[in-house]
Amino acid sequence: MDSLFYRKTGRRFGLRSSMLRLLHNRKATAVLLVGVLAGGFLLFSNHGILQRIRLQQQKTELEQKIREAEEETKSLRSQSKALDGDRKAIEKVARERYGMARPGERVYKVQKNEH
């Protein structure tokens, strides 16, 4: 009758018991340790995955800046060609950028009110 009140203790499948079994098994401990070290190296080293992702983002940003600079260069070249011989283009730039006026003209500057 005493056997009815006692439960058999079977294997426990908790985290603690798994860790204890792992520590007692030297091969498994060594494999786990090597795996953790290799994973850390692959993620966090100078040649790791995280560094690769950062470099890829930097590359994308730099390529975008290069495209923008090329567009600006193209625009400036076309503006330079226009200023080489076109008197109207020269006058327009002189008036807009430098506030120049013909003799007898008055220049009024309008300020925008920002609230």
VEXDRENKOL-30262 format. One record per atom (N, C-alpha, C, O): residue in one letter; z, y, x. Coordinates in pm, whole numbers, plus 50000, padded with zeros to 5 digits. Example, Ala and Ser with C-alpha at 12.3 -4.5 7.8 and 13.67 -1.06 7.14 Angstrom:
BEGIN
a507804943151319;a507804955051230;a507804967051320;a508464966851424;s507084977551285;s507144989451367;s507875000351290;s508045011451341;
REM end
This chain:
BEGIN
m500004988250081;m500005000050000;m500005012650086;m499505022950042;d500545011950204;d500535023650292;d499125027750330;d498875039550356;s498225018450334;s496845021650375;s496135029950269;s495125036350298;l496635030050147;l495995038050043;l496265052950064;l495475061350020;f497345056250128;f497725070250143;f497235076650272;f497315088750289;y496745068450362;y496265073950489;y494745074050490;y494085064350451;r494215085150534;r492755085950549;r492395082350691;r493155084550785;k491235076850703;k490745074050838;k490215087250895;k489535094850827;t490555089451017;t490055101651080;t488725098251146;t488645090551241;g487705104151094;g486365101951148;g486015113051245;g486855121351281;r484815113051285;r484365123551376;r484295136751302;r483865137451187;r484715146951370;r484635160251311;r483375166851366;r483015165051482;f482715174451281;f481465180651322;f481585195851327;f480635202951294;g482725200651366;g482935215051376;g482465220351510;g482115212651600;l482475233051522;l482035239651644;l482955236151762;l482495233451873;r484215236251735;r485175233451842;r485025219251894;r485015217152015;s484895209651805;s484765195751850;s483435193551922;s483355185752017;s482395200451878;s481105199451947;s481195205252087;s480645199452181;m481865216352103;m482025222552234;m482855213652326;m482545212252444;l483895207552272;l484725198652354;l483935186552400;l484055182352515;r483125180852311;r482295169452351;r481285173552456;r481005166052550;l480735185552441;l479745190452536;l480365192552673;l479755189252774;l481575197852678;l482245200052805;l482585186952876;l482615186452999;h482835176552800;h483145163652860;h481895156752912;h481975148253000;n480755160352859;n479485154452903;n478885163653010;n478365174352977;r478935159753135;r478535168453245;r477025171353245;r476615182553275;k476235161653213;k474775163853210;k474415174353105;k473645183553132;a474965172952989;a474675182352881;a475155196352917;a474495206252885;t476305197252983;t476835210153025;t475905216553127;t475625228553120;a475435208553222;a474525213753325;a473215218453263;a472695229053298;v472675210653172;v471425214353106;v471605227153024;v470745235953026;l472715228152954;l472995240152875;l473125252352965;l472595263052933;l473825250953075;l474015262053168;l472685266553229;l472415278453237;v471865257053270;v470555260453325;v469695267053218;v468975276553246;g469765262053097;g469005267952987;g469415282252957;g468565290852933;v470715284852958;v471215298352932;v470775307753044;v470345319053018;l470875303253169;l470455311553282;l468955314253279;l468525325553302;a468155304053249;a466695305853242;a466325315153127;a465445323653141;g466995313653014;g466735322552901;g467095336952933;g466345346152899;g468215338952999;g468605352453040;g467595358353138;g467265370153128;f467115350253231;f466125355053327;f464825358753255;f464235369153284;l464385350253163;l463135353053091;l463235365653005;l462245372652987;l464405368452953;l464565380152867;l464815392952945;l464195403252915;f465695392653044;f466225404853101;f465775408153243;f466155418653295;s464985399853307;s464565402853444;s463455413453445;s462975417553340;n463065417753566;n461995427553578;n460655422153530;n459765429853495;h460505409153529;h459275402853481;h459495395953347;h458705387353307;g460545399553279;g460915392853155;g460195398353033;g459375407553043;i460505392652921;i459845395852794;i460155410152751;i459255417352707;l461405414352762;l461765427852718;l461065438452802;l460615448652750;q460985436152933;q460275445553020;q458795445852985;q458175456452987;r458235434552955;r456815433752916;r456555441852789;r455545448852780;i457445440952693;i457295448452568;i457375463452596;i456585471152543;r458335467652680;r458455481852715;r457195486952785;r456705497752754;l456685479052878;l455475483052949;l454275483852857;l453425492752872;q454185474852761;q453085475152665;q453155487752580;q452125493852552;q454345491752538;q454505504152460;q454125516352543;q453455525352494;q454545516552669;q454175527652757;q452675528452777;q452095539252779;k452035516952790;k450585516352809;k449885522152686;k448935529852700;t450335518552569;t449735523552445;t449895538752436;t448955545852400;e451095543852469;e451335558252464;e450445565652565;e449885576152533;l450325560152686;l449495566652788;l448015566352750;l447295576052775;e447565555452690;e446165554952645;e445905565452538;e444835571552537;q446855567552449;q446725577952345;q446655591752409;q445835599952370;k447515594352509;k447495607252578;k446165609352650;k445645620552653;i445625598752708;i444325599852776;i443235603452678;i442395611952707;r443225596952560;r442225600252458;r442325614852415;r441315621652400;e443565619552395;e443755633452354;e443295643052464;e442675653352434;a443585639752589;a443165648352700;a441635648552713;a441055658952743;e440995637152690;e439525636652695;e438915645252584;e437915652152608;e439495644752465;e438995653052355;e439175667952387;e438275675952361;e440315671452444;e440565685352480;e439595689952589;e439095701152585;t439335681152686;t438395684352793;t436995686752737;t436305696052777;k436595678152644;k435285679652581;k435195692952507;k434185699952515;s436245696452435;s436275709152361;s436215721052456;s435475730552430;l436965720552565;l436985731552662;l435635732852733;l435205743952763;r434985721652759;r433655722252822;r432645728952729;r431845737252773;s432695725352601;s431745731552507;s432055746452493;s431135754552482;q433325750052493;q433705764252485;q433255771552612;q432815783052604;s433375765152726;s432955771252852;s431445773552854;s430985784052899;k430685763952805;k429225765552799;k428855777052706;k427935784752734;a429595778252595;a429305789052499;a429615802652562;a428925812452534;l430635803252644;l431015816052706;l430125819852824;l430125831452866;d429365810552876;d428515813452991;d427455823952960;d427165832453046;g426855823652842;g425765833052819;g425785839752684;g425015849152663;d426615835552594;d426615840952458;d427545852952451;d428765851552465;r426965864852431;r427755877152428;r428695877552307;r429805882852316;k428265871852194;k429115871952074;k430355863252094;k431455866852051;a430185851852161;a431325843052187;a432305849752282;a433525848752264;i431785856752382;i432645863852476;i433425874752404;i434625876352426;e432745882252317;e433405893052243;e434485887352150;e435565893152137;k434185876252086;k435155870051994;k436435866052069;k437535868552021;v436285859852184;v437445855652262;v438225867852311;v439455868052307;a437495878052356;a438155890152405;a438955896852294;a440065901752318;r438425897052174;r439135903452063;r440325894952017;r441415900351995;e440125881852001;e441185873351946;e442325871152045;e443495872452009;r441995867852169;r443035864252265;r443665876352332;r444875876752356;y442855886052362;y443345896952446;y443495910152371;y443885920152431;g443195910352243;g443385922352162;g442505934052204;g442875945652183;m441385931152261;m440475941752306;m439715947452187;m439535940652086;a439285960052201;a438545966652093;a437455975152155;a437515978952272;r436465978052074;r435395987152118;r435936001352117;r436936004352052;p435276010052190;p435706024152188;p435636029852047;p434626028451978;g436716036252005;g436786042251872;g437396033151767;g437686037851657;e437596020351795;e438196011251697;e439716011351714;e440246014251821;r440386008051604;r441846006651608;r442185991951581;r441585985451496;v443155987151654;v443585973351638;v444925973251567;v445885979651610;y444975966051456;y446215964451380;y446695950151395;y445935940651376;k447965948851430;k448545935551441;k449425933151320;k450295941251288;v449195922051252;v449945918451133;v450915907451170;v450525897151225;q452175909551140;q453185899751168;q453505892051040;q453625897750932;k453645878951056;k454005870550943;k455515870150931;k456225868351030;n455995871650808;n457435870550782;n457755856050748;n457215850450653;e458625850350824;e459035836550797;e460455836850744;e461365842050809;h460635831250629;h461975831250566;h462625818050584;h463745816050538;
REM end
